[in-house]
């Protein structure tokens, strides 16, 4: 995903964010974005694990 933006594009986005939000708010926004991404990944991982466990239980019951 970031590879399509490229390094210069990423720097430009960071500079624009710094100008819009200011140096005091930028760390707070980054922290909130990181927490949101972490929660999303955790939820996605939990859903895929639940789906995998359900599939394995179905296969075990069909084999009996």
N, C-alpha and C positions, 0 to 999 in steps of 0.2 A: 504494500500500500504506500509506504513512504518512499519506496524506490521510484515510483512514478512521479512524485513531486520533485525529487532531487534536492540536493543540499542548498543551492541558492534559493529555491522556492521556500524551503523550510525556514531559512534565515529571514526571508522577507515576511513570512507569516508571523514569526516571533517579533520582529520589529514593529509590525502593524499592531499586534496585540499589546506590545509595550506602550505604544503611543496612545492607544484607545483606553486601556485599563490602568495604566500607570504602574510604576515599580512596586508600589505597596500592595496592590490587588493581585498582581500577576502570580505570586507564589500561592495565594489562596485559591485562585482559579485552577492552577496546575494540580494542587492537592485534591480539590473536588473532582477534577477530571480523572485523576488517577484512582480515586476511590470508586467512582462510577464504573470505570473500566474493569477494576478488580471484581466488583460485585457482578458485573455482566459475565465475566469469564467464569466466575464461581457458579453462577446460575446455569450457564450453558454446560459446564462440566457436570453438574449435578443432574441435569436433564438427560445428558447422553449416558451417564452411568445408570440412571433409572431405566432408560430404554434398553440398555445392554443387559441389565439384570433381568428385566421382564422377558426378553428374547431367550436368555439362557434357561429361565424357569420353564418357558413354554416348550423348548426343545427337550428338556429333561422329562417333562410330563408326557410328551408324545412318544418318547423312547420306551416308556414303561409299558 
